[in-house]
Amino acid sequence: MRKPNFLFVMADQLSAPVLPFHGNPAVKAPHLAALAERSSVFNNAYCNFPLCAPARFSLLSGQYASRIGAFDNACEFQAATPTVGHYLAQQGYKTILSGKMHFVGPDQKHGFQERLTTDIYPADFGWVADWAEGEFSFYSPGHNLSTVDESGSCYRSLQLDYDEEVEAKAIQRLYDLAREDEQPFMLCVSYTHPHPPYHILPEYLARYSADEINLPIVGDMPMAQRDKLSQWVQHSHGLNHGGASDEQVQRARHAYYAMVSYIDDKVGRLLETLQRTKFADNTIVVFTSDHGDMLGERGMWFKRVFFDWSAKVPLLVHDPRRPRHRRIAQPVSHVDLLPTLLDFAADGRSPQWVEPIDGRSLAPLLATGDEGGQTHESREAFSEYTAEGVTGPCCMLRRGRYKYVYTHGHPDLLFDMEQDPHELSNIAAARPDVLAVLKAAVLARWDPEAITAQVLASQARRKFINSLPADSQPAWDYQAQVDDTKRFVRRGSARVIKVKKRWPPLASTAE
């Protein structure tokens, strides 16, 4: 029996609550909805860091960001950190990446044997955070009210350029894998939509009328009513003195919803290609996003906070060998994906980890929907934030029905997500018993003082290197190379080569 292939699809900044199968009927995503109907759907899946690069590093390594020194978007992902690519290669897999992964540092593959595209973001230390500037000192030039206000249509953009190439390279590689019978494989296809700016093709905007675009469930609120982390983030986004109008919100959401439909079409074409290449019956499909987007909820935009619109991600797992639709309520997170894929690749045998990982395999949940009678409290999701905008480490623990948020040096937050799904009532004072248990669980494995020292030291090193003259700056960006000598007719019979490149092959066509 052949090992299963993996098609691992990632969106960028796609919030789980925005999707139709998570309760938002306004968004049109028929391909994802159809995939969800034959998949295990995780209702409470979280990123481990609500920011692009650290979230991805945690996912790939199965380790929390602070454990691997991924403190912000300009932290080097160490080449010696084992990833899902390394572990699957050990199992005999061909590992391929098409698209964004926001690797920082000289290693631009991290266990992927092939990388089909460059990255959309830089690989150097240029985006290093700086806590030494002090509270309310950081302002993001790329994430502010102008980003919301400029939402609308375009025929081409940096992100459209990128995702069109990502899709084309991925589909081409699937056909190449079929023609050469290169199995098993793990193909990661990682798009940059629906990350802002909220610009998209007019034909996708045309799929929605203005009256279909719903406004946020929770409206804007004064700064004084916000928790400290939210105050920091609002200031960094330039929203501390006022937010978007209803018209701006609706226009930005319209564009975002259209961007989701754009990604949905791309997922549909990938799934169609699996059928055409005859891989569909033996390819496990995983769909997720690196983190979410507040999208105007609470008057907030973008990410960097632990509210569900920012930190909760879609997670679908479709195994064609055991097709089923199941809703799984237990909290899980991205670090659980590495051990899950290894369970599938190793036929359930326990992998030999090079170093401890923080995730737990989702295989038992995928098989039965539970874990042998264990309570929901046996599963948890942990997320961190140590990047720009804040001046101390912050984290979140979701266990069972409760979500606990720690902001170093400031009051705790505790939410009952069953009674209060919109996170409006802080019950930390009312439920000291729950608060004590969750806070103790966090502090037993996560030392905020030590993390503060590590973050400051890391920032100082990187700021120094980043301050050097341009000719001393590292140049680590990946440049994809294509060997055209093997793609088209060069030596030998043109007919033989053309016949060989035909898919399906002539023999199977004649049967």
N, C-alpha and C positions, 0 to 999 in steps of 0.2 A: 504494500500500500504506500502510495506516494505521500510524502509530507505535504501539508497544505501550503499553498502560496499565501502571501499577505499583500493586500492593497490597503495602504494606510493613507487616508486622505485628511488633510488639515486645512481648515479655513483660518483666517486671521481676524481676531476681534469679533467673532460671531458669538453673541450672547444666547445661551440656551433659552431664556424666557421669550425670545423674539420669534421662535419657531412654532409652526402650527401644531406639531405634536407635543409641544410643551405649553399649549394654552393660548397662543396668539393666532386667531383665525385670519387676521389681516394679511399675513405674509403668505405669498404664493411660492411654495417650494415642493412641487409635486414629486420630483424624483427622490428627494430626501424623505418625504412623507411615505412614499411607497417602500423605500428601503427600511424605514422604521417599522413598517407593518410586517416585515419578515426578519426583524432583528431583535436583539435584546436592547432595550432602551433604558438608560440609566437616568432616573429622574433627578438625582442629586449628585452629579459629577462635578468636581471642582478642579480648577487649575491649582498648581502649587505656588504660584506667584503671579499676580495680576499685571504682568508686564512681559513683553515679547521674549527677549532672549533668556532670562532666567526660567520662565515657564517651560520653554523648549528644552533647556538643558536638564531640568528636573525630569521631564517626560522621558527623554532619551536615556538617562542614566539610572532612573528609578530611585533617585536620591533627592532629598530636599535641597533647595538652592543654597542655604547657608552651609550645608555640609560640604558642598563642592566649590564654595567661594564665588557663587554667582549672585552678586549683590545688586547688580543693575545691568543696563543694556550695553555697558562697555567693559564687562568683566571677561577675562579670558576663560574660555572653556578648556580646561587642561586636557592635553592629548592623552595623558595617562589615565583618564577617567573612562572605565569601560562603559560602553553604551549598548543599546539593543542591536546596533549594527555589528559590533564585535561578537556579541553572544550568538547572534543568528549565523554569522559567518562560521563560527565554531561548529554549528549544527549543519553546515554544508549549504547554507543559503547564499545566493547572489543578492547583495544588498545595494539598492539603487535609490538615489535621491533626485527628484526633480522639483526645484522651487526653493522657497524661503526656509531657512533655519536659523538665520541670524547668529552664525558662529562668529565668535570673536577670538582672534589669535591665529597663529600660523597653521594650525591644523584646521583645514576647511572641509574635512570629510568625516572624521569621528566615527570610523567603522563602516561607513558607506563605501563600498568598493568602487562605485561609479557615482559621479555627480554630473547631471545633465545640463544644469544651468549655473550661472553665477548667482549670487545673492542680490537682493534688492537694497540691502543696508550695509553699512561699512563694517569691516572686520577689525578696526583699530580701536584706540582708547578715546576717540573724539567725543563720545557721549557720556563721559564719566560724571557721576553725581558728585556733589560737593557739600557735605554736611557742615563743613567749617564755616560756610557763609552765614549760618544761623537760621533761626525760625523765620518763616514767611519771606525768604529771600529768593527762592527759585521761581522763575516764570518760564513757562514753556512756549517758545515762539511757534511751535508747530501744533499745539493743542490749546486752542482758545476759542473765544466766541466768533472770531473771523472764520475759523474752520467750519463752524456750524452755519454761519451766514452765507458762505460761498457755495453751499450745497446745490447740486443741480446736474444738468446734462453736459456731456462732452462726447466727442467722437473718438478721442484718443487721450490717454493719460499715461503717466509713468506706470501706474498699477495695471492698466489695461495692456500696455506693451508687455509687461512682465508675465501676467497670468496667461495671456495668449501663447507665449513661448513655453511656459511651464506645461500647459495642456498639450501642445503639439509635440513636445519632446517626450512626454509621458506616454501618449498614445502610440507614437512611433516606436518607443522602446518595447511596449507590450507586443506589437506585431513582430519586432525583431526577436523577442524572447520566444514567441510561438514558432517562428520559422526555424530557429536554431534548437528548439526544445530545451531551453535553458531553465530547468526547474530543479529544486524549489527556488523561489525568489521572494524578496520583500521589496516592493516598490512603494516609496513614500512620495506622495504628490502633495505639495504644500503651496497653497495659493496665498496671495496678499490681500484679496478682498474678503470681507467688507470693511477692512481697516480704513479710517479716514485718510485723506479728505473724501467727503461723501459726493463723489463725482461718478457718473455712470452713463452708459449709452442711452440715448433717448428712447430707443425701442423697449428697453427694460422699464424706464419710467412710465411708458405708455401702458404697461400692464396694470397700472394702478390709477384709479381716479382719486382726486384729492379727498373726497369724503370717505374713502376707505382707510385713510391713514389715521390710526387712533393716537390720541395724545397720551402722555405718561399717566400711569395709575396714581403715582404719588407726585404732587407738584413741588414747586420750589419752596424754599424755607429760608428764614433769616440765618445769617452766619452764627448768631448767638445760640441758636437752637441745635446746631450741629455738634457732633463729637469732634474731638481734636484732629483725628486723622482726616475727616471730611473737610474741616477748616483748612488744613494744610493743602489738601489736594485742590480745593476750590480756589485758593490763592494761586497755586502754581498754574492753574488753567485760566487765570484772569477773570474768574467768575465770582470773586468775593464782593464786588460792588453791584452785582446785578447779572441776571441770566438772560436766556433767549426768550423772545416773544413767542406766543403760540404759533404765529405764522412761520417763524424761523424753525421752531421745533418740528412742525408738521412738514416743512420742506426738507429738513435734514432726515427725518424719519422716512419720508417718501424715497429719498435717494438711497438710504441704507437698505430699506426693504427691497428696492430694485437691485441693489448689489447682492443681496442674499439670493434673489432669483437668478442672477448671473452665475453665482457659484453653484446653485442648484442645477442649472443646465450643464455645467462642467462635470458635476458628479454624474449626471445622466449619461453623458458621452463616455465617461470612463467605464461605467457599468455596461453600456452597450458594447464597448470594445472588449471587455471581459467575455461577453457572449460570443462575439465574432472570432476571438482568438481561442475559443473553447477552454478558457481558463475558469469560467464562472462556477463550474461544479466543484472546483477544488481550491478556491481562493477565498480566504476569510477577509471580509471587508470591515475596516474600522474607520469611522468618521468622527472627528472631534475638531476643536478649535484651541488656540493657545490660551485664550481668555475671552472675556466678554466686553461689552460697551454699555455704560449707564444709559446712553441714548435719551437723555433728558429726564430720567427718573430722579426725583428729589432735586431737580434743577442741576443735576450733575451730568458730565459727559466723559467719554473715553473710559479709562480703567483706573488702576492704582488704589482701589478700595475693595473691601470684602463683601459689600452688598451683592446679592445674587446676580444682578444684571451685569456686574463687573467680573465676578469670580466664578460663576456657574457656567459650565461649558456643555455643549451637546456631546453625548457619547453613545454611538450606535455600534454594535458588534453583530455582524451577520456571518454565520457559519453555514455555508450551503450544505454541508454534510449532515447538519442537524437543524434544518430550518424551523424556526419558531418565532413567534412574537411574544415578548415578555416585558413587563414593566418591573424594574428593580428599584426599590425605594431606598436601600441602604446607601449612606454616603460613601463615595469613592473618590479617587483623585488620579491625576495623571501618573504618579509614581507607580500605580498598580498595573500600568500597561506593559512595562518591561517583563515582569514575571508572568503575566498572562500570555503574552506572545511566546515566551520560552516554554510555558506549559504546553501550548499547542505544538510547537516545533519539536519538543522532546517527547511527545506522546505521553505527557503526564508525569514523566520522570523528573525528579527534583533536580534543577540545574545546580551546577557547582559555581557559586558566586565567588568572584575574585576578591570582593570586599562586601561588607554588609550593604543591603539595599533597604530602603524605607517602605517600599510598596509590598502589597500582598496580592497574589494572583486572584483574578476575578473568575477563574475557571469554575469554582464551585457555584458561584452565583449564576453563571451562564448556563450551567448544566441543570440546575434545579430551581433557581430563584431564591434559594436560602442556603444556609451553611449548617445543615444538620441540627436545626433547632436552636442555634445561637440567636441571641437577641440582636436587634438592629444596633445596639450600643457596641457590639463587637467590631463594627466597622466605623471608620472615621475618615475625615478629610482634613488635612492640615495645609495652610497656605501662609506665605510670608510676604512682607514688603520691606525692603531696605534701600530703595532707590531714591531718585530725585523727588523733591517736594517735602519729604519728612526730615526730621532731625533725630530720629531714634528708631530702633527696630519695632516692627509691628507684625502681628500674626493673627491667624484665625484658626479655630478648631471647631469643626462641625462633627458632632457625635449624636446619633439618634435625632431627636427632635430639636436639639439645642445647638445654637451657634454662639461661640464665645469669641470676642475680639479683644486682643491685648494691644494697647498702645503704650510704649514705654514711658513711664513717668506721668501717665494720665489715667482717668477713670476707665474701668472695665465696662465692656458692653456684653449683654447677654440677651439673646432673643429666643423665643419659643417659635420655631418655624412652622409648627402645625397651627397654633392659635394666631400667629402674627406673621404670615408669609411675606408681608411687605416691610418687615423690620422697622416698625414704628414705635414699639414699646420696649424700652430697655428695662429688663426685669432683674438686673444684677442685685439691686437692694432687696427686692421681694423674694428672690430665691437664692439666699446665701449658700445653701447646701449644694445646689447644682454648680454655682459659681466656684466654690472651693474645690470641688472635684475636677472641673475642667481646667481651672487655673493651675492646679497642682500637676495635672497631666502635661500641660504645656511646659511649665518651668522645670519639670523633671528631666526633660530632654533638650531644652532650648534655653540657653543662658543669655539673656538680653545684654548683660554687661560685657560678656566675652564677645558677643556678636558686634556690639558697638565698637569695641577696640579693633576687631578684625576689619570692619567696614572702613573705619577712619584710616587705618594703616594701608588698606588696599587703595583707597582713594588717593592718599598721598603719593604712593608709588606711581600710580597711573597718571595723576596730574603732572608729576615731574616729567615723565616721559613725553606726555602730550604737549608740554611747554617747550620742548627742544625745537631747533630750527627744522624747517620742512624736510631737508635732506637727511635728517636723523630720525624722521618718523617711520614707523613700521608700515610696510605695504603688503598686507596679507590678503587682500581681496582675491577671491577665486575667479579664474578665467576658464570657462568650459572649453574644451578642445574636441573637435570632431575629426575623425580620421576618414576623409572622403575616399581614400584608396580602396576601402572595403565596402563602400555604399553603392557604387555605381560600376559601370563597365570600365575596366582598366586593362586587364590581360585576359586572354582566353576568348571563348565563343560568347558572343553577345546573347545568342539564343539560350544557351545553357544557363547563363547567369540570370537572365530574365525569368526563365522557368523556375529556377531555384527560389527567386524572390517572390514568386506568386503565392498569395495566401487566399483561400485554402489551396494546398498543393493540387496539381493536376490529377494525381492518382485518386485522391479522396473526392475530387469533383466528379470523376468518371464513375464512381461506385453507385 
